[in-house]
């Protein structure tokens, strides 16, 4: 199951503290440290940016290689 982006960090939602929720307000994870919540919530958007860079830059481009390597590591 995939959760639609954007994800959001919520300090309190449905009586649950420090949660990451998807675009449909489904709770994905709880008890996330407050300092990490916004970064975790940005993950789908950051992955989309990496995919865009990887798709648009040629095979020999260093930034394209780095983006493709990061995507392979995540998958």
C-alpha positions as CSV (number, residue, x, y, z in Angstrom):
1,X,0.0,0.0,0.0
2,X,1.3,3.4,-0.8
3,X,0.3,6.6,1.0
4,X,-0.5,9.6,-1.1
5,X,1.7,12.7,-0.7
6,X,2.0,15.2,0.7
7,X,2.8,13.8,4.1
8,X,2.6,16.1,7.1
9,X,4.0,16.1,10.6
10,X,1.3,16.6,13.2
11,X,2.1,17.3,16.9
12,X,-1.4,16.1,17.8
13,X,-4.0,14.4,15.7
14,X,-6.9,12.2,16.7
15,X,-5.5,12.1,20.2
16,X,-2.1,10.8,19.0
17,X,1.1,12.7,19.5
18,X,3.9,13.3,17.0
19,X,2.5,11.6,14.0
20,X,3.2,11.5,10.3
21,X,-0.1,11.5,8.3
22,X,-0.7,11.2,4.6
23,X,-2.8,13.4,2.3
24,X,-5.9,11.4,3.4
25,X,-5.2,12.0,7.1
26,X,-4.2,8.3,7.7
27,X,-1.6,7.9,10.4
28,X,1.6,6.4,9.1
29,X,3.8,6.5,12.2
30,X,3.5,7.8,15.7
31,X,5.9,8.9,18.5
32,X,8.2,10.5,16.0
33,X,10.8,12.8,17.6
34,X,9.7,16.4,17.1
35,X,13.0,17.3,15.5
36,X,12.7,14.6,12.9
37,X,9.0,14.9,12.0
38,X,9.2,17.6,9.4
39,X,12.1,15.9,7.6
40,X,10.3,12.5,7.6
41,X,7.1,14.2,6.3
42,X,9.1,15.7,3.4
43,X,10.4,12.2,2.2
44,X,7.9,11.7,-0.7
45,X,8.6,15.1,-2.1
46,X,12.4,14.7,-1.8
47,X,12.2,11.3,-3.6
48,X,10.1,12.9,-6.4
49,X,12.8,15.5,-6.8
50,X,15.6,12.9,-7.0
51,X,13.5,10.9,-9.6
52,X,13.1,14.0,-11.7
53,X,16.8,14.8,-11.6
54,X,17.7,11.2,-12.4
55,X,15.3,11.1,-15.4
56,X,16.4,14.4,-16.9
57,X,20.2,14.3,-16.6
58,X,22.2,12.2,-18.9
59,X,23.9,8.9,-17.8
60,X,27.4,10.5,-17.7
61,X,26.4,13.5,-15.6
62,X,27.7,13.3,-12.0
63,X,24.6,14.8,-10.4
64,X,22.4,12.3,-12.4
65,X,24.6,9.4,-11.2
66,X,24.3,10.6,-7.6
67,X,20.5,10.9,-7.9
68,X,20.2,7.4,-9.5
69,X,22.5,5.9,-6.8
70,X,20.3,7.4,-4.0
71,X,17.2,6.1,-5.6
72,X,18.6,2.6,-5.9
73,X,19.7,2.8,-2.2
74,X,16.2,3.8,-1.2
75,X,14.4,1.1,-3.2
